[in-house]
């Protein structure tokens, strides 16, 4: 029996620098959120949501984001 085709989700990777100077690399953001007039600004919202979920599970408050940039770009 043939397998059913799966839905392919494409991601863009971002490097995130927080206010305390720490950095997290390769944070995944769904490509469908990006582009348009807002450019990469929706990535900040998506990463902040990811941070909130992580902080709920770990009990450590989320850090404030200073900058975000696509991985591989300087």
N, CA, C, O and CB atoms as a CASP TS submission, in Angstrom:
PFRMAT TS
TARGET T0000
AUTHOR 0000-0000-0000
METHOD Language model
MODEL 1
PARENT N/A
ATOM      1  N   UNK     1       0.837  -1.164   0.000  1.00  0.00           N
ATOM      2  CA  UNK     1       0.000   0.000   0.000  1.00  0.00           C
ATOM      3  C   UNK     1       0.897   1.247   0.000  1.00  0.00           C
ATOM      4  O   UNK     1       1.896   1.298   0.718  1.00  0.00           O
ATOM      5  CB  UNK     1      -0.960  -0.013   1.216  1.00  0.00           C
ATOM      6  N   UNK     2       0.542   2.220  -0.786  1.00  0.00           N
ATOM      7  CA  UNK     2       1.337   3.447  -0.900  1.00  0.00           C
ATOM      8  C   UNK     2       1.125   4.347   0.320  1.00  0.00           C
ATOM      9  O   UNK     2       0.056   4.352   0.930  1.00  0.00           O
ATOM     10  CB  UNK     2       0.972   4.208  -2.193  1.00  0.00           C
ATOM     11  N   UNK     3       2.131   5.081   0.646  1.00  0.00           N
ATOM     12  CA  UNK     3       2.032   6.027   1.756  1.00  0.00           C
ATOM     13  C   UNK     3       1.297   7.284   1.317  1.00  0.00           C
ATOM     14  O   UNK     3       1.330   7.679   0.151  1.00  0.00           O
ATOM     15  CB  UNK     3       3.428   6.386   2.291  1.00  0.00           C
ATOM     16  N   UNK     4       0.638   7.894   2.281  1.00  0.00           N
ATOM     17  CA  UNK     4      -0.019   9.165   1.995  1.00  0.00           C
ATOM     18  C   UNK     4       1.047  10.254   1.981  1.00  0.00           C
ATOM     19  O   UNK     4       1.976  10.231   2.788  1.00  0.00           O
ATOM     20  CB  UNK     4      -1.140   9.481   3.045  1.00  0.00           C
ATOM     21  N   UNK     5       0.910  11.201   1.070  1.00  0.00           N
ATOM     22  CA  UNK     5       1.890  12.286   1.071  1.00  0.00           C
ATOM     23  C   UNK     5       1.745  13.156   2.320  1.00  0.00           C
ATOM     24  O   UNK     5       0.636  13.429   2.778  1.00  0.00           O
ATOM     25  CB  UNK     5       1.736  13.145  -0.192  1.00  0.00           C
ATOM     26  N   UNK     6       2.879  13.580   2.854  1.00  0.00           N
ATOM     27  CA  UNK     6       2.848  14.416   4.050  1.00  0.00           C
ATOM     28  C   UNK     6       2.945  15.888   3.659  1.00  0.00           C
ATOM     29  O   UNK     6       3.468  16.234   2.600  1.00  0.00           O
ATOM     30  CB  UNK     6       3.994  14.034   5.014  1.00  0.00           C
ATOM     31  N   UNK     7       2.442  16.723   4.515  1.00  0.00           N
ATOM     32  CA  UNK     7       2.515  18.153   4.278  1.00  0.00           C
ATOM     33  C   UNK     7       3.920  18.621   4.634  1.00  0.00           C
ATOM     34  O   UNK     7       4.425  18.340   5.721  1.00  0.00           O
ATOM     35  CB  UNK     7       1.434  18.923   5.102  1.00  0.00           C
ATOM     36  N   UNK     8       4.536  19.327   3.717  1.00  0.00           N
ATOM     37  CA  UNK     8       5.883  19.844   3.963  1.00  0.00           C
ATOM     38  C   UNK     8       5.793  21.239   4.516  1.00  0.00           C
ATOM     39  O   UNK     8       5.188  22.121   3.905  1.00  0.00           O
ATOM     40  CB  UNK     8       6.730  19.830   2.680  1.00  0.00           C
ATOM     41  N   UNK     9       6.388  21.445   5.661  1.00  0.00           N
ATOM     42  CA  UNK     9       6.446  22.768   6.264  1.00  0.00           C
ATOM     43  C   UNK     9       7.876  23.268   6.139  1.00  0.00           C
ATOM     44  O   UNK     9       8.820  22.598   6.557  1.00  0.00           O
ATOM     45  CB  UNK     9       5.978  22.743   7.760  1.00  0.00           C
ATOM     46  N   UNK    10       8.024  24.449   5.560  1.00  0.00           N
ATOM     47  CA  UNK    10       9.356  25.013   5.402  1.00  0.00           C
ATOM     48  C   UNK    10       9.587  26.069   6.473  1.00  0.00           C
ATOM     49  O   UNK    10       8.672  26.795   6.864  1.00  0.00           O
ATOM     50  CB  UNK    10       9.538  25.616   3.989  1.00  0.00           C
ATOM     51  N   UNK    11      10.818  26.138   6.934  1.00  0.00           N
ATOM     52  CA  UNK    11      11.184  27.039   8.012  1.00  0.00           C
ATOM     53  C   UNK    11      12.330  27.952   7.594  1.00  0.00           C
ATOM     54  O   UNK    11      13.116  27.626   6.704  1.00  0.00           O
ATOM     55  CB  UNK    11      11.566  26.248   9.257  1.00  0.00           C
ATOM     56  N   UNK    12      12.403  29.086   8.246  1.00  0.00           N
ATOM     57  CA  UNK    12      13.548  29.985   8.136  1.00  0.00           C
ATOM     58  C   UNK    12      14.188  30.002   9.520  1.00  0.00           C
ATOM     59  O   UNK    12      13.488  30.059  10.531  1.00  0.00           O
ATOM     60  CB  UNK    12      13.125  31.451   7.648  1.00  0.00           C
ATOM     61  N   UNK    13      15.507  29.952   9.565  1.00  0.00           N
ATOM     62  CA  UNK    13      16.224  29.933  10.833  1.00  0.00           C
ATOM     63  C   UNK    13      16.675  31.348  11.196  1.00  0.00           C
ATOM     64  O   UNK    13      17.138  32.105  10.342  1.00  0.00           O
ATOM     65  CB  UNK    13      17.437  28.975  10.762  1.00  0.00           C
ATOM     66  N   UNK    14      16.531  31.688  12.480  1.00  0.00           N
ATOM     67  CA  UNK    14      16.895  33.010  12.969  1.00  0.00           C
ATOM     68  C   UNK    14      17.863  32.895  14.137  1.00  0.00           C
ATOM     69  O   UNK    14      17.795  31.956  14.931  1.00  0.00           O
ATOM     70  CB  UNK    14      15.646  33.794  13.385  1.00  0.00           C
ATOM     71  N   UNK    15      18.771  33.873  14.228  1.00  0.00           N
ATOM     72  CA  UNK    15      19.631  34.039  15.398  1.00  0.00           C
ATOM     73  C   UNK    15      18.990  35.123  16.252  1.00  0.00           C
ATOM     74  O   UNK    15      18.636  36.189  15.747  1.00  0.00           O
ATOM     75  CB  UNK    15      21.122  34.413  14.996  1.00  0.00           C
ATOM     76  N   UNK    16      18.840  34.851  17.546  1.00  0.00           N
ATOM     77  CA  UNK    16      18.187  35.782  18.467  1.00  0.00           C
ATOM     78  C   UNK    16      19.190  36.221  19.528  1.00  0.00           C
ATOM     79  O   UNK    16      19.834  35.387  20.164  1.00  0.00           O
ATOM     80  CB  UNK    16      16.935  35.131  19.128  1.00  0.00           C
ATOM     81  N   UNK    17      19.320  37.536  19.715  1.00  0.00           N
ATOM     82  CA  UNK    17      20.161  38.095  20.768  1.00  0.00           C
ATOM     83  C   UNK    17      19.224  38.730  21.783  1.00  0.00           C
ATOM     84  O   UNK    17      18.351  39.525  21.435  1.00  0.00           O
ATOM     85  CB  UNK    17      21.204  39.143  20.200  1.00  0.00           C
ATOM     86  N   UNK    18      19.422  38.364  23.049  1.00  0.00           N
ATOM     87  CA  UNK    18      18.571  38.866  24.119  1.00  0.00           C
ATOM     88  C   UNK    18      19.218  40.060  24.818  1.00  0.00           C
ATOM     89  O   UNK    18      20.413  40.306  24.654  1.00  0.00           O
ATOM     90  CB  UNK    18      18.278  37.755  25.130  1.00  0.00           C
ATOM     91  N   UNK    19      18.430  40.797  25.594  1.00  0.00           N
ATOM     92  CA  UNK    19      18.890  41.999  26.286  1.00  0.00           C
ATOM     93  C   UNK    19      20.074  41.729  27.219  1.00  0.00           C
ATOM     94  O   UNK    19      20.908  42.612  27.424  1.00  0.00           O
ATOM     95  CB  UNK    19      17.750  42.601  27.076  1.00  0.00           C
ATOM     96  N   UNK    20      20.158  40.518  27.785  1.00  0.00           N
ATOM     97  CA  UNK    20      21.266  40.211  28.695  1.00  0.00           C
ATOM     98  C   UNK    20      22.540  39.801  27.958  1.00  0.00           C
ATOM     99  O   UNK    20      23.546  39.486  28.594  1.00  0.00           O
ATOM    100  CB  UNK    20      20.857  39.106  29.647  1.00  0.00           C
ATOM    101  N   UNK    21      22.509  39.802  26.614  1.00  0.00           N
ATOM    102  CA  UNK    21      23.681  39.478  25.817  1.00  0.00           C
ATOM    103  C   UNK    21      23.760  38.033  25.371  1.00  0.00           C
ATOM    104  O   UNK    21      24.630  37.683  24.573  1.00  0.00           O
ATOM    105  CB  UNK    21      24.890  39.806  26.578  1.00  0.00           C
ATOM    106  N   UNK    22      22.868  37.182  25.869  1.00  0.00           N
ATOM    107  CA  UNK    22      22.888  35.781  25.452  1.00  0.00           C
ATOM    108  C   UNK    22      22.317  35.656  24.043  1.00  0.00           C
ATOM    109  O   UNK    22      21.564  36.515  23.585  1.00  0.00           O
ATOM    110  CB  UNK    22      22.088  34.898  26.443  1.00  0.00           C
ATOM    111  N   UNK    23      22.688  34.571  23.364  1.00  0.00           N
ATOM    112  CA  UNK    23      22.250  34.355  21.993  1.00  0.00           C
ATOM    113  C   UNK    23      21.744  32.940  21.814  1.00  0.00           C
ATOM    114  O   UNK    23      22.307  31.994  22.365  1.00  0.00           O
ATOM    115  CB  UNK    23      23.383  34.638  21.013  1.00  0.00           C
ATOM    116  N   UNK    24      20.685  32.800  21.048  1.00  0.00           N
ATOM    117  CA  UNK    24      20.161  31.497  20.657  1.00  0.00           C
ATOM    118  C   UNK    24      20.170  31.457  19.137  1.00  0.00           C
ATOM    119  O   UNK    24      19.646  32.362  18.487  1.00  0.00           O
ATOM    120  CB  UNK    24      18.712  31.245  21.238  1.00  0.00           C
ATOM    121  N   UNK    25      20.754  30.428  18.577  1.00  0.00           N
ATOM    122  CA  UNK    25      20.849  30.312  17.127  1.00  0.00           C
ATOM    123  C   UNK    25      19.863  29.288  16.599  1.00  0.00           C
ATOM    124  O   UNK    25      19.415  28.394  17.316  1.00  0.00           O
ATOM    125  CB  UNK    25      22.265  29.936  16.713  1.00  0.00           C
ATOM    126  N   UNK    26      19.541  29.443  15.335  1.00  0.00           N
ATOM    127  CA  UNK    26      18.716  28.500  14.582  1.00  0.00           C
ATOM    128  C   UNK    26      17.323  28.310  15.169  1.00  0.00           C
ATOM    129  O   UNK    26      16.852  27.178  15.282  1.00  0.00           O
ATOM    130  CB  UNK    26      19.407  27.174  14.510  1.00  0.00           C
ATOM    131  N   UNK    27      16.659  29.399  15.545  1.00  0.00           N
ATOM    132  CA  UNK    27      15.272  29.337  15.983  1.00  0.00           C
ATOM    133  C   UNK    27      14.405  29.243  14.744  1.00  0.00           C
ATOM    134  O   UNK    27      14.524  30.074  13.844  1.00  0.00           O
ATOM    135  CB  UNK    27      14.885  30.577  16.857  1.00  0.00           C
ATOM    136  N   UNK    28      13.535  28.246  14.679  1.00  0.00           N
ATOM    137  CA  UNK    28      12.703  27.997  13.503  1.00  0.00           C
ATOM    138  C   UNK    28      11.452  28.869  13.507  1.00  0.00           C
ATOM    139  O   UNK    28      10.773  29.005  14.524  1.00  0.00           O
ATOM    140  CB  UNK    28      12.309  26.525  13.438  1.00  0.00           C
ATOM    141  N   UNK    29      11.158  29.464  12.332  1.00  0.00           N
ATOM    142  CA  UNK    29       9.932  30.217  12.125  1.00  0.00           C
ATOM    143  C   UNK    29       9.351  29.759  10.794  1.00  0.00           C
ATOM    144  O   UNK    29      10.062  29.685   9.792  1.00  0.00           O
ATOM    145  CB  UNK    29      10.190  31.773  12.145  1.00  0.00           C
ATOM    146  N   UNK    30       8.064  29.455  10.787  1.00  0.00           N
ATOM    147  CA  UNK    30       7.377  28.982   9.590  1.00  0.00           C
ATOM    148  C   UNK    30       7.435  30.039   8.489  1.00  0.00           C
ATOM    149  O   UNK    30       7.153  31.213   8.730  1.00  0.00           O
ATOM    150  CB  UNK    30       5.913  28.623   9.912  1.00  0.00           C
ATOM    151  N   UNK    31       7.803  29.615   7.282  1.00  0.00           N
ATOM    152  CA  UNK    31       7.939  30.520   6.149  1.00  0.00           C
ATOM    153  C   UNK    31       6.643  31.242   5.819  1.00  0.00           C
ATOM    154  O   UNK    31       6.674  32.376   5.340  1.00  0.00           O
ATOM    155  CB  UNK    31       8.414  29.762   4.942  1.00  0.00           C
ATOM    156  N   UNK    32       5.510  30.610   6.066  1.00  0.00           N
ATOM    157  CA  UNK    32       4.230  31.221   5.715  1.00  0.00           C
ATOM    158  C   UNK    32       3.943  32.482   6.528  1.00  0.00           C
ATOM    159  O   UNK    32       3.109  33.293   6.125  1.00  0.00           O
ATOM    160  CB  UNK    32       3.109  30.222   5.914  1.00  0.00           C
ATOM    161  N   UNK    33       4.619  32.662   7.666  1.00  0.00           N
ATOM    162  CA  UNK    33       4.431  33.867   8.486  1.00  0.00           C
ATOM    163  C   UNK    33       5.209  35.058   7.960  1.00  0.00           C
ATOM    164  O   UNK    33       4.890  36.200   8.290  1.00  0.00           O
ATOM    165  CB  UNK    33       4.842  33.594   9.914  1.00  0.00           C
ATOM    166  N   UNK    34       6.225  34.808   7.147  1.00  0.00           N
ATOM    167  CA  UNK    34       7.147  35.851   6.724  1.00  0.00           C
ATOM    168  C   UNK    34       6.784  36.409   5.358  1.00  0.00           C
ATOM    169  O   UNK    34       5.963  35.845   4.634  1.00  0.00           O
ATOM    170  CB  UNK    34       8.561  35.318   6.702  1.00  0.00           C
ATOM    171  N   UNK    35       7.414  37.532   5.020  1.00  0.00           N
ATOM    172  CA  UNK    35       7.202  38.153   3.733  1.00  0.00           C
ATOM    173  C   UNK    35       6.142  39.237   3.812  1.00  0.00           C
ATOM    174  O   UNK    35       5.725  39.634   4.900  1.00  0.00           O
ATOM    175  CB  UNK    35       6.813  37.114   2.709  1.00  0.00           C
ATOM    176  N   UNK    36       5.717  39.705   2.673  1.00  0.00           N
ATOM    177  CA  UNK    36       4.714  40.757   2.652  1.00  0.00           C
ATOM    178  C   UNK    36       5.315  42.083   3.080  1.00  0.00           C
ATOM    179  O   UNK    36       6.532  42.262   3.044  1.00  0.00           O
ATOM    180  CB  UNK    36       3.541  40.395   3.551  1.00  0.00           C
ATOM    181  N   UNK    37       4.474  42.996   3.478  1.00  0.00           N
ATOM    182  CA  UNK    37       4.920  44.332   3.861  1.00  0.00           C
ATOM    183  C   UNK    37       5.682  44.350   5.174  1.00  0.00           C
ATOM    184  O   UNK    37       6.513  45.231   5.396  1.00  0.00           O
ATOM    185  CB  UNK    37       3.743  45.251   3.958  1.00  0.00           C
ATOM    186  N   UNK    38       5.408  43.382   6.055  1.00  0.00           N
ATOM    187  CA  UNK    38       6.054  43.348   7.371  1.00  0.00           C
ATOM    188  C   UNK    38       7.441  42.727   7.344  1.00  0.00           C
ATOM    189  O   UNK    38       8.181  42.859   8.320  1.00  0.00           O
ATOM    190  CB  UNK    38       5.195  42.591   8.340  1.00  0.00           C
ATOM    191  N   UNK    39       7.816  42.064   6.277  1.00  0.00           N
ATOM    192  CA  UNK    39       9.136  41.436   6.181  1.00  0.00           C
ATOM    193  C   UNK    39       9.321  40.367   7.237  1.00  0.00           C
ATOM    194  O   UNK    39       8.526  39.431   7.322  1.00  0.00           O
ATOM    195  CB  UNK    39      10.231  42.480   6.310  1.00  0.00           C
ATOM    196  N   UNK    40      10.375  40.499   8.049  1.00  0.00           N
ATOM    197  CA  UNK    40      10.697  39.513   9.083  1.00  0.00           C
ATOM    198  C   UNK    40      10.122  39.878  10.448  1.00  0.00           C
ATOM    199  O   UNK    40      10.374  39.158  11.415  1.00  0.00           O
ATOM    200  CB  UNK    40      12.194  39.359   9.194  1.00  0.00           C
ATOM    201  N   UNK    41       9.364  40.959  10.567  1.00  0.00           N
ATOM    202  CA  UNK    41       8.814  41.375  11.862  1.00  0.00           C
ATOM    203  C   UNK    41       7.903  40.309  12.484  1.00  0.00           C
ATOM    204  O   UNK    41       7.935  40.149  13.704  1.00  0.00           O
ATOM    205  CB  UNK    41       8.039  42.677  11.698  1.00  0.00           C
ATOM    206  N   UNK    42       7.091  39.569  11.708  1.00  0.00           N
ATOM    207  CA  UNK    42       6.294  38.500  12.331  1.00  0.00           C
ATOM    208  C   UNK    42       7.141  37.413  12.990  1.00  0.00           C
ATOM    209  O   UNK    42       6.651  36.692  13.859  1.00  0.00           O
ATOM    210  CB  UNK    42       5.399  37.867  11.295  1.00  0.00           C
ATOM    211  N   UNK    43       8.406  37.287  12.588  1.00  0.00           N
ATOM    212  CA  UNK    43       9.299  36.309  13.217  1.00  0.00           C
ATOM    213  C   UNK    43       9.517  36.657  14.678  1.00  0.00           C
ATOM    214  O   UNK    43       9.604  35.760  15.517  1.00  0.00           O
ATOM    215  CB  UNK    43      10.649  36.245  12.479  1.00  0.00           C
ATOM    216  N   UNK    44       9.609  37.945  15.002  1.00  0.00           N
ATOM    217  CA  UNK    44       9.800  38.369  16.393  1.00  0.00           C
ATOM    218  C   UNK    44       8.624  37.902  17.240  1.00  0.00           C
ATOM    219  O   UNK    44       8.814  37.398  18.347  1.00  0.00           O
ATOM    220  CB  UNK    44       9.957  39.910  16.486  1.00  0.00           C
ATOM    221  N   UNK    45       7.411  38.069  16.722  1.00  0.00           N
ATOM    222  CA  UNK    45       6.212  37.643  17.448  1.00  0.00           C
ATOM    223  C   UNK    45       6.206  36.128  17.638  1.00  0.00           C
ATOM    224  O   UNK    45       5.885  35.636  18.720  1.00  0.00           O
ATOM    225  CB  UNK    45       4.941  38.090  16.701  1.00  0.00           C
ATOM    226  N   UNK    46       6.559  35.392  16.589  1.00  0.00           N
ATOM    227  CA  UNK    46       6.581  33.931  16.675  1.00  0.00           C
ATOM    228  C   UNK    46       7.628  33.454  17.680  1.00  0.00           C
ATOM    229  O   UNK    46       7.375  32.525  18.447  1.00  0.00           O
ATOM    230  CB  UNK    46       6.858  33.319  15.294  1.00  0.00           C
ATOM    231  N   UNK    47       8.793  34.080  17.679  1.00  0.00           N
ATOM    232  CA  UNK    47       9.853  33.685  18.608  1.00  0.00           C
ATOM    233  C   UNK    47       9.471  34.043  20.035  1.00  0.00           C
ATOM    234  O   UNK    47       9.765  33.287  20.961  1.00  0.00           O
ATOM    235  CB  UNK    47      11.184  34.355  18.232  1.00  0.00           C
ATOM    236  N   UNK    48       8.816  35.192  20.226  1.00  0.00           N
ATOM    237  CA  UNK    48       8.353  35.562  21.567  1.00  0.00           C
ATOM    238  C   UNK    48       7.333  34.549  22.080  1.00  0.00           C
ATOM    239  O   UNK    48       7.331  34.224  23.267  1.00  0.00           O
ATOM    240  CB  UNK    48       7.740  36.980  21.557  1.00  0.00           C
ATOM    241  N   UNK    49       6.475  34.052  21.208  1.00  0.00           N
ATOM    242  CA  UNK    49       5.498  33.024  21.597  1.00  0.00           C
ATOM    243  C   UNK    49       6.216  31.731  21.974  1.00  0.00           C
ATOM    244  O   UNK    49       5.851  31.083  22.954  1.00  0.00           O
ATOM    245  CB  UNK    49       4.487  32.762  20.448  1.00  0.00           C
ATOM    246  N   UNK    50       7.238  31.351  21.200  1.00  0.00           N
ATOM    247  CA  UNK    50       8.025  30.167  21.530  1.00  0.00           C
ATOM    248  C   UNK    50       8.683  30.333  22.906  1.00  0.00           C
ATOM    249  O   UNK    50       8.700  29.400  23.709  1.00  0.00           O
ATOM    250  CB  UNK    50       9.097  29.908  20.443  1.00  0.00           C
ATOM    251  N   UNK    51       9.223  31.523  23.166  1.00  0.00           N
ATOM    252  CA  UNK    51       9.861  31.797  24.461  1.00  0.00           C
ATOM    253  C   UNK    51       8.862  31.694  25.609  1.00  0.00           C
ATOM    254  O   UNK    51       9.197  31.172  26.672  1.00  0.00           O
ATOM    255  CB  UNK    51      10.503  33.188  24.454  1.00  0.00           C
ATOM    256  N   UNK    52       7.628  32.190  25.406  1.00  0.00           N
ATOM    257  CA  UNK    52       6.595  32.096  26.446  1.00  0.00           C
ATOM    258  C   UNK    52       6.273  30.643  26.766  1.00  0.00           C
ATOM    259  O   UNK    52       6.147  30.274  27.933  1.00  0.00           O
ATOM    260  CB  UNK    52       5.320  32.831  26.006  1.00  0.00           C
ATOM    261  N   UNK    53       6.140  29.814  25.723  1.00  0.00           N
ATOM    262  CA  UNK    53       5.843  28.396  25.937  1.00  0.00           C
ATOM    263  C   UNK    53       6.990  27.716  26.693  1.00  0.00           C
ATOM    264  O   UNK    53       6.752  26.909  27.592  1.00  0.00           O
ATOM    265  CB  UNK    53       5.594  27.686  24.584  1.00  0.00           C
ATOM    266  N   UNK    54       8.222  28.039  26.329  1.00  0.00           N
ATOM    267  CA  UNK    54       9.383  27.454  27.002  1.00  0.00           C
ATOM    268  C   UNK    54       9.421  27.885  28.459  1.00  0.00           C
ATOM    269  O   UNK    54       9.717  27.080  29.342  1.00  0.00           O
ATOM    270  CB  UNK    54      10.689  27.860  26.293  1.00  0.00           C
ATOM    271  N   UNK    55       9.119  29.168  28.713  1.00  0.00           N
ATOM    272  CA  UNK    55       9.174  29.662  30.094  1.00  0.00           C
ATOM    273  C   UNK    55       8.085  29.047  30.954  1.00  0.00           C
ATOM    274  O   UNK    55       8.297  28.822  32.146  1.00  0.00           O
ATOM    275  CB  UNK    55       9.051  31.179  30.119  1.00  0.00           C
ATOM    276  N   UNK    56       6.917  28.768  30.371  1.00  0.00           N
ATOM    277  CA  UNK    56       5.855  28.104  31.129  1.00  0.00           C
ATOM    278  C   UNK    56       6.274  26.706  31.555  1.00  0.00           C
ATOM    279  O   UNK    56       5.976  26.274  32.668  1.00  0.00           O
ATOM    280  CB  UNK    56       4.572  28.034  30.303  1.00  0.00           C
ATOM    281  N   UNK    57       6.965  26.001  30.670  1.00  0.00           N
ATOM    282  CA  UNK    57       7.393  24.642  30.968  1.00  0.00           C
ATOM    283  C   UNK    57       8.577  24.601  31.931  1.00  0.00           C
ATOM    284  O   UNK    57       8.680  23.700  32.763  1.00  0.00           O
ATOM    285  CB  UNK    57       7.751  23.925  29.689  1.00  0.00           C
ATOM    286  N   UNK    58       9.472  25.589  31.810  1.00  0.00           N
ATOM    287  CA  UNK    58      10.678  25.562  32.630  1.00  0.00           C
ATOM    288  C   UNK    58      10.535  26.323  33.944  1.00  0.00           C
ATOM    289  O   UNK    58      11.274  26.069  34.896  1.00  0.00           O
ATOM    290  CB  UNK    58      11.825  26.127  31.854  1.00  0.00           C
ATOM    291  N   UNK    59       9.588  27.254  33.996  1.00  0.00           N
ATOM    292  CA  UNK    59       9.424  28.057  35.199  1.00  0.00           C
ATOM    293  C   UNK    59      10.366  29.246  35.271  1.00  0.00           C
ATOM    294  O   UNK    59      10.376  29.969  36.267  1.00  0.00           O
ATOM    295  CB  UNK    59       9.620  27.204  36.397  1.00  0.00           C
ATOM    296  N   UNK    60      11.157  29.456  34.226  1.00  0.00           N
ATOM    297  CA  UNK    60      12.083  30.582  34.162  1.00  0.00           C
ATOM    298  C   UNK    60      11.443  31.665  33.299  1.00  0.00           C
ATOM    299  O   UNK    60      10.977  31.366  32.200  1.00  0.00           O
ATOM    300  CB  UNK    60      13.481  30.147  33.588  1.00  0.00           C
ATOM    301  N   UNK    61      11.407  32.916  33.763  1.00  0.00           N
ATOM    302  CA  UNK    61      10.761  33.973  32.978  1.00  0.00           C
ATOM    303  C   UNK    61      11.477  34.204  31.641  1.00  0.00           C
ATOM    304  O   UNK    61      12.698  34.071  31.562  1.00  0.00           O
ATOM    305  CB  UNK    61      10.725  35.278  33.782  1.00  0.00           C
ATOM    306  N   UNK    62      10.719  34.549  30.590  1.00  0.00           N
ATOM    307  CA  UNK    62      11.344  34.776  29.276  1.00  0.00           C
ATOM    308  C   UNK    62      12.192  36.043  29.285  1.00  0.00           C
ATOM    309  O   UNK    62      11.916  36.985  30.027  1.00  0.00           O
ATOM    310  CB  UNK    62      10.270  34.872  28.174  1.00  0.00           C
ATOM    311  N   UNK    63      13.222  36.049  28.453  1.00  0.00           N
ATOM    312  CA  UNK    63      14.104  37.205  28.325  1.00  0.00           C
ATOM    313  C   UNK    63      13.569  38.137  27.239  1.00  0.00           C
ATOM    314  O   UNK    63      12.877  37.695  26.321  1.00  0.00           O
ATOM    315  CB  UNK    63      15.557  36.759  28.000  1.00  0.00           C
ATOM    316  N   UNK    64      13.886  39.410  27.343  1.00  0.00           N
ATOM    317  CA  UNK    64      13.496  40.385  26.323  1.00  0.00           C
ATOM    318  C   UNK    64      14.429  40.254  25.124  1.00  0.00           C
ATOM    319  O   UNK    64      15.643  40.134  25.287  1.00  0.00           O
ATOM    320  CB  UNK    64      13.529  41.835  26.892  1.00  0.00           C
ATOM    321  N   UNK    65      13.866  40.277  23.931  1.00  0.00           N
ATOM    322  CA  UNK    65      14.642  40.138  22.698  1.00  0.00           C
ATOM    323  C   UNK    65      15.217  41.486  22.314  1.00  0.00           C
ATOM    324  O   UNK    65      14.501  42.486  22.265  1.00  0.00           O
ATOM    325  CB  UNK    65      13.772  39.571  21.549  1.00  0.00           C
ATOM    326  N   UNK    66      16.525  41.511  22.038  1.00  0.00           N
ATOM    327  CA  UNK    66      17.183  42.734  21.600  1.00  0.00           C
ATOM    328  C   UNK    66      17.164  42.817  20.077  1.00  0.00           C
ATOM    329  O   UNK    66      16.702  43.810  19.516  1.00  0.00           O
ATOM    330  CB  UNK    66      18.631  42.796  22.130  1.00  0.00           C
ATOM    331  N   UNK    67      17.665  41.775  19.402  1.00  0.00           N
ATOM    332  CA  UNK    67      17.689  41.754  17.932  1.00  0.00           C
ATOM    333  C   UNK    67      17.414  40.348  17.425  1.00  0.00           C
ATOM    334  O   UNK    67      17.664  39.359  18.114  1.00  0.00           O
ATOM    335  CB  UNK    67      19.048  42.260  17.394  1.00  0.00           C
ATOM    336  N   UNK    68      16.895  40.282  16.205  1.00  0.00           N
ATOM    337  CA  UNK    68      16.779  39.009  15.492  1.00  0.00           C
ATOM    338  C   UNK    68      17.330  39.217  14.091  1.00  0.00           C
ATOM    339  O   UNK    68      17.210  40.300  13.519  1.00  0.00           O
ATOM    340  CB  UNK    68      15.290  38.496  15.450  1.00  0.00           C
ATOM    341  N   UNK    69      17.934  38.170  13.545  1.00  0.00           N
ATOM    342  CA  UNK    69      18.471  38.208  12.188  1.00  0.00           C
ATOM    343  C   UNK    69      18.423  36.804  11.621  1.00  0.00           C
ATOM    344  O   UNK    69      18.570  35.822  12.348  1.00  0.00           O
ATOM    345  CB  UNK    69      19.925  38.773  12.162  1.00  0.00           C
ATOM    346  N   UNK    70      18.219  36.719  10.338  1.00  0.00           N
ATOM    347  CA  UNK    70      18.224  35.396   9.707  1.00  0.00           C
ATOM    348  C   UNK    70      19.603  34.754   9.883  1.00  0.00           C
ATOM    349  O   UNK    70      20.629  35.427   9.774  1.00  0.00           O
ATOM    350  CB  UNK    70      17.854  35.498   8.192  1.00  0.00           C
ATOM    351  N   UNK    71      19.615  33.468  10.151  1.00  0.00           N
ATOM    352  CA  UNK    71      20.884  32.760  10.327  1.00  0.00           C
ATOM    353  C   UNK    71      21.660  32.767   9.031  1.00  0.00           C
ATOM    354  O   UNK    71      21.093  32.633   7.947  1.00  0.00           O
ATOM    355  CB  UNK    71      20.651  31.316  10.803  1.00  0.00           C
ATOM    356  N   UNK    72      22.959  32.924   9.157  1.00  0.00           N
ATOM    357  CA  UNK    72      23.812  32.932   7.975  1.00  0.00           C
ATOM    358  C   UNK    72      24.029  34.309   7.400  1.00  0.00           C
ATOM    359  O   UNK    72      24.888  34.473   6.533  1.00  0.00           O
ATOM    360  CB  UNK    72      23.232  32.055   6.929  1.00  0.00           C
ATOM    361  N   UNK    73      23.284  35.315   7.848  1.00  0.00           N
ATOM    362  CA  UNK    73      23.470  36.690   7.379  1.00  0.00           C
ATOM    363  C   UNK    73      24.162  37.500   8.452  1.00  0.00           C
ATOM    364  O   UNK    73      23.914  37.305   9.641  1.00  0.00           O
ATOM    365  CB  UNK    73      22.120  37.338   6.999  1.00  0.00           C
ATOM    366  N   UNK    74      25.008  38.388   8.049  1.00  0.00           N
ATOM    367  CA  UNK    74      25.732  39.240   8.993  1.00  0.00           C
ATOM    368  C   UNK    74      25.280  40.665   8.820  1.00  0.00           C
ATOM    369  O   UNK    74      25.763  41.555   9.519  1.00  0.00           O
ATOM    370  CB  UNK    74      27.258  39.129   8.797  1.00  0.00           C
TER
END
